[in-house]
Amino acid sequence: MTNEVDLHTHTTASDGVLSPCQLVRLALQKGLKVIAITDHDSTEGLDEALEAARGTGLQVIPGIEVGTDIPRGEVHVLGYFLEYHRAGLQDVLSTLRHSRLDRAKGMLQKLRDLGMPLEWERVAAIAGRGSVGRPHVAQAMLEKGYVTSLRDAFDLYLGRNGPAYVERFKLSPVEAVQLILQNQGIPVLAHPADIENLEALLPELLAAGLAGVEAFYNGYGAELVQSIVNLAIKDGLIVTGGSDFHGLPTMSPTDLGGNFVPIKAARRLQEYKLKLEANRMVQERH
């Protein structure tokens, strides 16, 4: 079955390997019809991607992936069709990116204390114009020979329970949903099977305005996908999906467009966006 949709991708604007332009070109090569660019806490690559896709027949949905904290883990919230140039949104995203920068520097200090010094200049160079994140620190560790894979860097040192882990400022899941809604976006819960106590968290997110859940995700088997789809149907949520493509096999075991997502997922997002716009017009008239 030919896949035409990928609603979860990353570029050099966060921790992806391909520039927005390169990602668009790859999507076209693979025959995709709709992609969403969902960089971590950043919309910096969206203008470039939208311009690169102009006149090609490829629809690029402007998106984001916002990282949030819960007591025993992380929850990521995707936002689609954001009005991403709004100053208020960019202020919040700037704060989140600066917290990533401070965390990366703190991780380098912890690694130095562990006998694994890294040069900040090299980590920043790996990140390029993107927001510095743990994958960039992991890549620098790999280059130095401190680990044998990026996965080992996370499992042994940079993961939440690792000796070089550093907390950073994050929104709560509800705050992320609200931020996306405030900027006319559609909030969708990312890779929900990774979330501990999902059933307890979901009512809170639904009350805040959560609109969808990611079911067709990298590595999810048919049974798991169906269970998430059933959950979405029960709660009246849109079902989305994607590869979570970053550009390296060690970071993205599934290639761009390599995870089947029904075309109706993209259509449902578009319909939901039109509904939001219609509701806003009605409210403005009154």
LINBELJO-V651753 format. One record per residue. RES is the residue in three letters. SS is DSSP state (h for helix, s for strand, l for the rest). NEAR is the number of other ideal C-beta (glycine too) atoms within 10 Angstrom. D_FIRST is the distance of its C-alpha to the first C-alpha in whole Angstrom. Layout:
# LINBELJO-V651753
res->RES ss->SS near->NEAR d_first->D_FIRST
res->RES ss->SS near->NEAR d_first->D_FIRST
This chain:
# LINBELJO-V651753
res->MET ss->l near->5 d_first->0
res->THR ss->l near->10 d_first->4
res->ASN ss->l near->20 d_first->6
res->GLU ss->l near->19 d_first->10
res->VAL ss->s near->26 d_first->12
res->ASP ss->s near->31 d_first->14
res->LEU ss->s near->28 d_first->17
res->HIS ss->s near->28 d_first->19
res->THR ss->s near->31 d_first->21
res->HIS ss->l near->27 d_first->24
res->THR ss->l near->29 d_first->26
res->THR ss->l near->24 d_first->30
res->ALA ss->l near->25 d_first->31
res->SER ss->l near->27 d_first->31
res->ASP ss->l near->26 d_first->30
res->GLY ss->l near->25 d_first->27
res->VAL ss->l near->19 d_first->27
res->LEU ss->l near->21 d_first->26
res->SER ss->l near->20 d_first->28
res->PRO ss->h near->25 d_first->27
res->CYS ss->h near->16 d_first->27
res->GLN ss->h near->17 d_first->25
res->LEU ss->h near->29 d_first->22
res->VAL ss->h near->25 d_first->22
res->ARG ss->h near->16 d_first->22
res->LEU ss->h near->18 d_first->19
res->ALA ss->h near->28 d_first->17
res->LEU ss->h near->16 d_first->17
res->GLN ss->h near->10 d_first->17
res->LYS ss->l near->16 d_first->13
res->GLY ss->l near->11 d_first->13
res->LEU ss->l near->21 d_first->13
res->LYS ss->l near->17 d_first->14
res->VAL ss->s near->20 d_first->16
res->ILE ss->s near->31 d_first->18
res->ALA ss->s near->26 d_first->20
res->ILE ss->s near->31 d_first->23
res->THR ss->l near->31 d_first->25
res->ASP ss->l near->25 d_first->28
res->HIS ss->s near->22 d_first->30
res->ASP ss->l near->25 d_first->33
res->SER ss->l near->28 d_first->33
res->THR ss->l near->23 d_first->32
res->GLU ss->l near->20 d_first->33
res->GLY ss->l near->26 d_first->30
res->LEU ss->h near->23 d_first->29
res->ASP ss->h near->13 d_first->31
res->GLU ss->h near->20 d_first->30
res->ALA ss->h near->27 d_first->27
res->LEU ss->h near->16 d_first->27
res->GLU ss->h near->13 d_first->29
res->ALA ss->h near->21 d_first->27
res->ALA ss->h near->21 d_first->24
res->ARG ss->l near->10 d_first->27
res->GLY ss->l near->7 d_first->26
res->THR ss->l near->12 d_first->23
res->GLY ss->l near->7 d_first->21
res->LEU ss->l near->19 d_first->19
res->GLN ss->s near->16 d_first->20
res->VAL ss->s near->23 d_first->22
res->ILE ss->s near->22 d_first->23
res->PRO ss->s near->21 d_first->26
res->GLY ss->s near->27 d_first->26
res->ILE ss->s near->28 d_first->28
res->GLU ss->s near->24 d_first->28
res->VAL ss->s near->27 d_first->31
res->GLY ss->s near->20 d_first->32
res->THR ss->s near->19 d_first->35
res->ASP ss->s near->16 d_first->37
res->ILE ss->s near->15 d_first->38
res->PRO ss->l near->6 d_first->40
res->ARG ss->l near->9 d_first->38
res->GLY ss->s near->12 d_first->35
res->GLU ss->s near->14 d_first->33
res->VAL ss->s near->26 d_first->31
res->HIS ss->s near->22 d_first->29
res->VAL ss->s near->26 d_first->28
res->LEU ss->s near->26 d_first->26
res->GLY ss->s near->27 d_first->27
res->TYR ss->s near->25 d_first->25
res->PHE ss->l near->21 d_first->27
res->LEU ss->l near->23 d_first->30
res->GLU ss->l near->11 d_first->33
res->TYR ss->l near->20 d_first->34
res->HIS ss->l near->12 d_first->37
res->ARG ss->l near->14 d_first->39
res->ALA ss->h near->6 d_first->42
res->GLY ss->h near->10 d_first->42
res->LEU ss->h near->21 d_first->38
res->GLN ss->h near->15 d_first->39
res->ASP ss->h near->10 d_first->42
res->VAL ss->h near->18 d_first->40
res->LEU ss->h near->21 d_first->38
res->SER ss->h near->13 d_first->41
res->THR ss->h near->12 d_first->42
res->LEU ss->h near->22 d_first->39
res->ARG ss->h near->19 d_first->39
res->HIS ss->h near->15 d_first->42
res->SER ss->h near->17 d_first->42
res->ARG ss->h near->25 d_first->39
res->LEU ss->h near->15 d_first->42
res->ASP ss->h near->13 d_first->45
res->ARG ss->h near->19 d_first->43
res->ALA ss->h near->24 d_first->41
res->LYS ss->h near->14 d_first->45
res->GLY ss->h near->15 d_first->46
res->MET ss->h near->24 d_first->44
res->LEU ss->h near->20 d_first->45
res->GLN ss->h near->13 d_first->49
res->LYS ss->h near->16 d_first->47
res->LEU ss->h near->22 d_first->46
res->ARG ss->h near->12 d_first->49
res->ASP ss->h near->11 d_first->51
res->LEU ss->l near->12 d_first->49
res->GLY ss->l near->7 d_first->50
res->MET ss->l near->17 d_first->47
res->PRO ss->l near->12 d_first->48
res->LEU ss->l near->19 d_first->45
res->GLU ss->l near->11 d_first->46
res->TRP ss->h near->12 d_first->45
res->GLU ss->h near->9 d_first->45
res->ARG ss->h near->15 d_first->42
res->VAL ss->h near->21 d_first->40
res->ALA ss->h near->14 d_first->41
res->ALA ss->h near->11 d_first->40
res->ILE ss->h near->18 d_first->36
res->ALA ss->h near->22 d_first->36
res->GLY ss->l near->12 d_first->37
res->ARG ss->l near->11 d_first->37
res->GLY ss->l near->25 d_first->34
res->SER ss->l near->24 d_first->36
res->VAL ss->l near->24 d_first->37
res->GLY ss->l near->23 d_first->35
res->ARG ss->h near->23 d_first->35
res->PRO ss->h near->25 d_first->32
res->HIS ss->h near->22 d_first->35
res->VAL ss->h near->27 d_first->38
res->ALA ss->h near->26 d_first->36
res->GLN ss->h near->21 d_first->35
res->ALA ss->h near->25 d_first->39
res->MET ss->h near->25 d_first->39
res->LEU ss->h near->16 d_first->37
res->GLU ss->h near->12 d_first->39
res->LYS ss->h near->14 d_first->42
res->GLY ss->l near->8 d_first->41
res->TYR ss->l near->19 d_first->42
res->VAL ss->l near->19 d_first->38
res->THR ss->l near->10 d_first->36
res->SER ss->l near->13 d_first->33
res->LEU ss->h near->20 d_first->32
res->ARG ss->h near->13 d_first->31
res->ASP ss->h near->16 d_first->34
res->ALA ss->h near->25 d_first->36
res->PHE ss->h near->20 d_first->34
res->ASP ss->h near->13 d_first->35
res->LEU ss->h near->16 d_first->38
res->TYR ss->h near->22 d_first->40
res->LEU ss->h near->25 d_first->38
res->GLY ss->l near->14 d_first->36
res->ARG ss->l near->11 d_first->38
res->ASN ss->l near->6 d_first->40
res->GLY ss->l near->16 d_first->41
res->PRO ss->l near->12 d_first->44
res->ALA ss->l near->22 d_first->43
res->TYR ss->l near->16 d_first->41
res->VAL ss->l near->16 d_first->43
res->GLU ss->l near->10 d_first->42
res->ARG ss->l near->19 d_first->42
res->PHE ss->l near->12 d_first->42
res->LYS ss->l near->19 d_first->39
res->LEU ss->s near->20 d_first->39
res->SER ss->l near->14 d_first->38
res->PRO ss->h near->26 d_first->35
res->VAL ss->h near->18 d_first->36
res->GLU ss->h near->15 d_first->38
res->ALA ss->h near->29 d_first->35
res->VAL ss->h near->28 d_first->33
res->GLN ss->h near->16 d_first->36
res->LEU ss->h near->23 d_first->36
res->ILE ss->h near->27 d_first->33
res->LEU ss->h near->17 d_first->34
res->GLN ss->h near->15 d_first->37
res->ASN ss->l near->20 d_first->35
res->GLN ss->l near->17 d_first->33
res->GLY ss->l near->26 d_first->30
res->ILE ss->s near->26 d_first->28
res->PRO ss->s near->23 d_first->28
res->VAL ss->s near->32 d_first->25
res->LEU ss->s near->28 d_first->26
res->ALA ss->l near->23 d_first->24
res->HIS ss->l near->22 d_first->23
res->PRO ss->h near->22 d_first->25
res->ALA ss->h near->15 d_first->25
res->ASP ss->h near->12 d_first->27
res->ILE ss->l near->20 d_first->29
res->GLU ss->l near->11 d_first->32
res->ASN ss->l near->11 d_first->34
res->LEU ss->h near->16 d_first->31
res->GLU ss->h near->8 d_first->32
res->ALA ss->h near->10 d_first->36
res->LEU ss->h near->18 d_first->34
res->LEU ss->h near->20 d_first->32
res->PRO ss->h near->11 d_first->35
res->GLU ss->h near->13 d_first->37
res->LEU ss->h near->22 d_first->34
res->LEU ss->h near->15 d_first->33
res->ALA ss->h near->10 d_first->37
res->ALA ss->h near->18 d_first->36
res->GLY ss->l near->14 d_first->33
res->LEU ss->l near->26 d_first->30
res->ALA ss->l near->26 d_first->27
res->GLY ss->s near->24 d_first->24
res->VAL ss->s near->25 d_first->23
res->GLU ss->s near->27 d_first->20
res->ALA ss->s near->27 d_first->18
res->PHE ss->s near->23 d_first->14
res->TYR ss->s near->25 d_first->16
res->ASN ss->l near->18 d_first->16
res->GLY ss->l near->12 d_first->17
res->TYR ss->l near->19 d_first->17
res->GLY ss->l near->9 d_first->16
res->ALA ss->h near->7 d_first->15
res->GLU ss->h near->7 d_first->18
res->LEU ss->h near->14 d_first->20
res->VAL ss->h near->17 d_first->17
res->GLN ss->h near->12 d_first->18
res->SER ss->h near->15 d_first->22
res->ILE ss->h near->23 d_first->21
res->VAL ss->h near->16 d_first->19
res->ASN ss->h near->11 d_first->22
res->LEU ss->h near->17 d_first->25
res->ALA ss->h near->19 d_first->24
res->ILE ss->h near->10 d_first->24
res->LYS ss->h near->9 d_first->27
res->ASP ss->h near->14 d_first->28
res->GLY ss->l near->9 d_first->27
res->LEU ss->l near->22 d_first->25
res->ILE ss->s near->20 d_first->22
res->VAL ss->s near->22 d_first->19
res->THR ss->s near->29 d_first->17
res->GLY ss->s near->28 d_first->16
res->GLY ss->s near->28 d_first->15
res->SER ss->l near->26 d_first->16
res->ASP ss->l near->24 d_first->20
res->PHE ss->s near->29 d_first->20
res->HIS ss->l near->20 d_first->23
res->GLY ss->l near->20 d_first->23
res->LEU ss->l near->15 d_first->24
res->PRO ss->l near->10 d_first->23
res->THR ss->l near->15 d_first->26
res->MET ss->l near->19 d_first->25
res->SER ss->l near->19 d_first->21
res->PRO ss->l near->15 d_first->20
res->THR ss->l near->17 d_first->16
res->ASP ss->l near->15 d_first->16
res->LEU ss->l near->22 d_first->15
res->GLY ss->l near->24 d_first->12
res->GLY ss->l near->15 d_first->11
res->ASN ss->l near->23 d_first->11
res->PHE ss->l near->15 d_first->8
res->VAL ss->l near->25 d_first->10
res->PRO ss->l near->17 d_first->10
res->ILE ss->h near->13 d_first->12
res->LYS ss->h near->12 d_first->14
res->ALA ss->h near->22 d_first->16
res->ALA ss->h near->23 d_first->17
res->ARG ss->h near->12 d_first->18
res->ARG ss->h near->18 d_first->20
res->LEU ss->h near->25 d_first->22
res->GLN ss->h near->16 d_first->23
res->GLU ss->h near->12 d_first->24
res->TYR ss->h near->17 d_first->26
res->LYS ss->h near->17 d_first->27
res->LEU ss->h near->11 d_first->29
res->LYS ss->h near->12 d_first->30
res->LEU ss->h near->16 d_first->32
res->GLU ss->h near->12 d_first->33
res->ALA ss->h near->10 d_first->35
res->ASN ss->h near->10 d_first->36
res->ARG ss->h near->11 d_first->38
res->MET ss->h near->9 d_first->39
res->VAL ss->h near->9 d_first->41
res->GLN ss->h near->8 d_first->42
res->GLU ss->h near->7 d_first->44
res->ARG ss->h near->6 d_first->46
res->HIS ss->l near->4 d_first->47
